[in-house]
Amino acid sequence: MSNTFGAVIRARRKQLGFTLEQVAKKAGTHKGYASGMENGKVNPPAWKLVQKLARILNLDALDLIELGWSEKAPSPIRDRVRERLQRDNPLYLATIVVPEPVKPDMTLPARKVMG
């Protein structure tokens, strides 16, 4: 499970059924930049864009910017921010962050023998 700024944005966007292009357009940015945010390829956006994203995705803007910029901080600060977000609002990260993909079980169930 990942609690990064980009993972939270992506998970929430998908949870609400928005495409990357729709969110980018509503936020007034480019699809490529929105993709870069989700994939951690660019720095977290400026405050005005975070406010727009928070409004579109129905997230708390202060929590979002804190999460995003804490990723640039040393690990003790990063960990503290994530712990606080989970403690103050346990559903914030837990409900919107998509778990790591599960590999399908390719084994076949045992056949029931008719007697």
Salt bridges, closest charged atoms under 4 A:
GLU38 OE1 - ARG10 NE 3.49
GLU38 OE2 - ARG13 NE 2.62
ASP63 OD1 - ARG84 NH2 3.44
GLU66 OE1 - ARG84 NH2 2.06
GLU71 OE2 - ARG82 NH2 3.97
ASP88 OD2 - ARG84 NH1 2.99
ASP88 OD1 - ARG87 NE 3.42
